[in-house]
Amino acid sequence: MVYQFRWDVIPANIAFLMSGMELTLLLSAVTLVLSMIGGLLIAGLDLSKYRVLRFIGLGFGEIIRNTPILVQLLWVYYVLPIVFNFQIEAMTAAIIGLSVYSSAFISEAYRAGIQAVPNGHREAAQVLGLSPAQSFIRIVLPQAIRMTLPPLAANFVQLIKYSSLASVISVSEITRRGMELSATAFRPLEIFTFIAIVYFAICWPLAMAIRLWERRLANR
């Protein structure tokens, strides 16, 4: 039996699928902002002079980085409401799960960037009379963020792909839209091939731009 392709299912439902892509990009963008903040907090704990705070930051990061993101999403969506006795929407659970997971990896980029700032810059800030907090905010952090921008951009590409996992908790991003359409149109080959192409069309140019950016920074 020869499979009969029916690509007309895509243009007939393009608005439905692209509405899911809009939610995918929104989910990725919100998650990136929150994970940048969370990553900075975790990096601050890792670099703290207090052993207890360092232990908390290290332990949290290791637990998150060494457990599957899908399990974490399911834990947030199903377990948190049981533990704290409240309802949580699927979109909120996806944002929390993806943000926490991404924060653990971004914190490593922050930590590497902060440690890469020369000690002479910190000493110069002290000579100028800046407090440790002022030195960190005005001198160290801007340089660290500049060095971590390529990893942050790469993390955004990863988040776009990881957002597809939110489909398992019924977030209506593009993968979920594809699953719903496939259940009614019975054309999984055409639908998921199109979805894969959409992801590639977004992620590949971003990945190439990040590589070019990293080369230019290296040359400088």
PyMOL commands that set and color helices and strands:
alter all, ss='L'
color gray80, all
select helices_A, chain A and resi 9-12+14-46+51-65+69-84+90-116+119-127+132-169+174-185+188-219
alter helices_A, ss='H'
color red, helices_A
deselect
rebuild
show_as cartoon
